[in-house]
Amino acid sequence: MFDFKFDFLTPEQNKQLSESIEFLVGLEIDKLRSDNDALQKRCAELDVRCSQLKRAEREREAQLEVAKERISEMNLELIDSYRANVTLRESLEKEREHVVKLSAPRPSEVDAQELKSQNKVMAGVIEKLKEELRAANCKANCVPAPTDDRENAIAAGIAKYRKLAYGTNNELREYKDFTKRLIRTMETAPESAKKADTKEWSMLKPEAVGDIGGPA
């Protein structure tokens, strides 16, 4: 490749010089080729790595988009959760107020207790009046049938007493007043206190009071 022909050198020296230069240049060319091969190999590796990085970048971008969508969904869920929490808090507050109102004594319960107490007192009064009425009826009407002379005398005395009782206007007026007072008490009494036998209360009717008088 090289053929030096210097005048100050002999042909043999020019040949040696040419061979030496050619050898050195060949070494450099081999070295450059080796370096070039290494660079090409490195470039190929870098191309592969670059492709991998691009693919990873695309995957990360896709993951980033998914993450953004998920973040948006979570934001909406947080907003809904906050609203539900506010609604639940308001509902719990209303329930608490309702429980407080229910735990407090209500006027209707107080009135019911008072009415129950009044009914109990009224029932006692009516029972006492019923007992007085039974005693008065027994005293005026209940004459046992005589069985012997002694009982005949007792019966005669009772009949005489009954005539005197019916003939006395004061006693008759007191009996009528008592019966009318008992009727007024029954009219103002609670329903639970009005439960009595028909036989006991039949004489409390206005027509029965009007018919009270002496014996026929």
C-alpha positions as CSV (number, residue, x, y, z in Angstrom):
1,M,0.0,0.0,0.0
2,F,2.8,2.3,0.8
3,D,5.9,2.7,-1.5
4,F,8.3,5.4,-0.4
5,K,11.1,6.4,-2.7
6,F,13.2,8.9,-0.8
7,D,16.4,10.0,-2.6
8,F,18.3,10.1,0.7
9,L,17.4,6.5,1.3
10,T,18.4,3.4,-0.5
11,P,15.7,1.3,-2.1
12,E,16.1,-1.2,0.6
13,Q,15.5,1.4,3.3
14,N,12.5,2.8,1.4
15,K,11.1,-0.7,1.3
16,Q,11.5,-1.2,5.0
17,L,10.1,2.2,5.7
18,S,7.1,1.5,3.6
19,E,6.5,-1.9,5.2
20,S,6.9,-0.3,8.7
21,I,4.4,2.5,8.0
22,E,2.1,0.0,6.4
23,F,2.3,-2.3,9.5
24,L,1.7,0.7,11.9
25,V,-1.2,1.9,9.8
26,G,-2.6,-1.6,9.7
27,L,-2.4,-1.8,13.5
28,E,-4.2,1.5,13.8
29,I,-6.8,0.5,11.3
30,D,-7.4,-2.8,13.2
31,K,-7.6,-0.9,16.4
32,L,-10.1,1.5,14.9
33,R,-12.2,-1.4,13.5
34,S,-12.2,-3.0,16.9
35,D,-13.2,0.2,18.5
36,N,-15.9,0.7,15.8
37,D,-17.2,-2.8,16.4
38,A,-17.4,-2.1,20.1
39,L,-19.1,1.2,19.5
40,Q,-21.6,-0.5,17.1
41,K,-22.3,-3.2,19.7
42,R,-22.7,-0.5,22.4
43,C,-25.0,1.4,20.1
44,A,-27.1,-1.7,19.5
45,E,-27.3,-2.3,23.3
46,L,-28.2,1.3,23.8
47,D,-30.9,1.0,21.1
48,V,-32.3,-2.0,22.9
49,R,-32.2,-0.2,26.2
50,C,-33.8,2.9,24.6
51,S,-36.6,0.7,23.3
52,Q,-37.1,-0.8,26.7
53,L,-37.1,2.7,28.3
54,K,-39.7,3.9,25.8
55,R,-41.8,0.8,26.4
56,A,-41.5,1.4,30.2
57,E,-42.3,5.0,29.7
58,R,-45.4,4.1,27.8
59,E,-46.4,1.7,30.5
60,R,-45.8,4.3,33.2
61,E,-47.9,6.8,31.2
62,A,-50.7,4.3,31.0
63,Q,-50.4,3.6,34.7
64,L,-50.4,7.3,35.4
65,E,-53.6,7.7,33.4
66,V,-55.2,4.9,35.4
67,A,-53.9,6.5,38.6
68,K,-55.4,9.8,37.6
69,E,-58.8,8.1,36.9
70,R,-58.6,6.3,40.2
71,I,-57.8,9.5,42.0
72,S,-60.8,11.2,40.4
73,E,-63.0,8.3,41.5
74,M,-61.6,8.5,45.0
75,N,-62.2,12.2,45.1
76,L,-65.9,11.6,44.1
77,E,-66.1,8.8,46.7
78,L,-64.7,11.1,49.3
79,I,-67.2,13.8,48.4
80,D,-70.1,11.3,48.6
81,S,-68.7,10.0,51.9
82,Y,-68.5,13.5,53.3
83,R,-72.1,14.2,52.2
84,A,-73.3,10.9,53.7
85,N,-71.4,11.6,56.9
86,V,-73.1,15.1,57.1
87,T,-76.5,13.5,56.5
88,L,-75.8,10.8,59.0
89,R,-74.7,13.3,61.6
90,E,-77.8,15.3,61.1
91,S,-80.0,12.2,61.3
92,L,-78.2,11.1,64.6
93,E,-78.7,14.6,66.0
94,K,-82.4,14.4,65.2
95,E,-82.6,11.0,66.7
96,R,-80.9,12.2,69.8
97,E,-83.3,15.1,70.2
98,H,-86.2,12.6,69.6
99,V,-84.8,10.3,72.3
100,V,-84.5,13.3,74.7
101,K,-88.1,14.3,74.0
102,L,-89.3,10.7,74.5
103,S,-87.4,10.4,77.8
104,A,-88.9,13.6,79.1
105,P,-92.3,13.2,80.9
106,R,-95.0,13.9,78.5
107,P,-98.2,15.9,79.4
108,S,-100.4,13.1,78.2
109,E,-98.6,10.6,80.6
110,V,-99.0,13.1,83.5
111,D,-102.7,13.6,82.6
112,A,-103.2,9.8,82.4
113,Q,-101.6,9.3,85.8
114,E,-103.7,12.0,87.3
115,L,-106.9,10.7,85.7
116,K,-106.0,7.2,86.9
117,S,-105.7,8.5,90.5
118,Q,-109.0,10.4,90.1
119,N,-110.7,7.3,88.8
120,K,-109.4,5.3,91.8
121,V,-110.8,7.9,94.2
122,M,-114.1,8.2,92.3
123,A,-114.4,4.4,92.3
124,G,-114.0,4.3,96.1
125,V,-116.6,7.0,96.5
126,I,-119.1,5.2,94.2
127,E,-118.5,1.9,96.1
128,K,-119.2,3.6,99.4
129,L,-122.4,5.1,97.9
130,K,-123.4,1.7,96.6
131,E,-122.9,0.2,100.1
132,E,-125.1,3.0,101.5
133,L,-127.7,2.3,98.9
134,R,-127.7,-1.4,99.6
135,A,-128.2,-0.7,103.3
136,A,-131.0,1.8,102.7
137,N,-132.8,-0.7,100.3
138,C,-132.4,-3.5,102.8
139,K,-133.7,-1.3,105.6
140,A,-136.8,-0.2,103.5
141,N,-137.7,-3.3,101.5
142,C,-135.9,-6.5,102.8
143,V,-138.5,-8.1,105.2
144,P,-137.8,-11.8,105.8
145,A,-140.7,-14.3,105.5
146,P,-142.0,-15.2,109.0
147,T,-141.6,-18.7,110.2
148,D,-143.0,-18.7,113.8
149,D,-144.8,-16.4,116.3
150,R,-141.7,-14.6,117.4
151,E,-140.6,-13.9,113.8
152,N,-144.2,-12.8,113.1
153,A,-143.9,-10.2,115.9
154,I,-140.6,-9.1,114.5
155,A,-142.0,-8.9,111.0
156,A,-144.9,-6.9,112.3
157,G,-142.5,-4.5,114.0
158,I,-140.5,-4.2,110.8
159,A,-143.7,-3.6,108.7
160,K,-144.7,-0.9,111.2
161,Y,-141.3,0.7,111.0
162,R,-141.5,0.6,107.2
163,K,-144.9,2.3,107.2
164,L,-143.5,5.0,109.5
165,A,-140.5,5.4,107.3
166,Y,-142.5,5.8,104.2
167,G,-145.0,8.1,105.9
168,T,-142.3,10.5,107.0
169,N,-141.7,13.2,104.4
170,N,-138.3,14.1,105.7
171,E,-136.9,10.6,105.4
172,L,-138.5,10.3,101.9
173,R,-136.9,13.6,100.8
174,E,-133.5,12.5,102.2
175,Y,-133.8,9.2,100.3
176,K,-134.7,10.9,97.0
177,D,-131.8,13.4,97.5
178,F,-129.4,10.6,98.2
179,T,-130.5,8.7,95.1
180,K,-130.2,11.8,92.8
181,R,-126.8,12.5,94.2
182,L,-125.7,9.0,93.5
183,I,-127.0,9.3,89.9
184,R,-125.1,12.5,89.4
185,T,-122.0,10.8,90.8
186,M,-122.4,8.0,88.3
187,E,-122.9,10.3,85.4
188,T,-119.6,12.1,86.1
189,A,-117.7,8.9,87.0
190,P,-115.2,7.2,84.6
191,E,-116.4,4.2,82.5
192,S,-114.3,1.8,84.6
193,A,-116.2,2.7,87.7
194,K,-119.6,2.3,86.2
195,K,-119.3,-1.5,85.9
196,A,-122.0,-2.8,88.3
197,D,-124.8,-5.4,88.4
198,T,-128.0,-4.3,86.6
199,K,-130.1,-5.3,89.6
200,E,-128.1,-2.9,91.9
201,W,-128.3,0.1,89.5
202,S,-131.8,-0.4,88.0
203,M,-133.3,1.5,91.0
204,L,-131.0,4.5,90.1
205,K,-133.1,5.3,87.0
206,P,-135.0,8.6,87.1
207,E,-138.4,6.8,86.9
208,A,-137.4,4.6,89.9
209,V,-136.6,7.7,91.9
210,G,-139.9,9.3,90.9
211,D,-141.9,6.2,92.1
212,I,-140.5,6.2,95.6
213,G,-143.2,6.6,98.1
214,G,-145.2,4.9,100.9
215,P,-146.5,1.4,100.7
216,A,-149.6,0.7,98.8
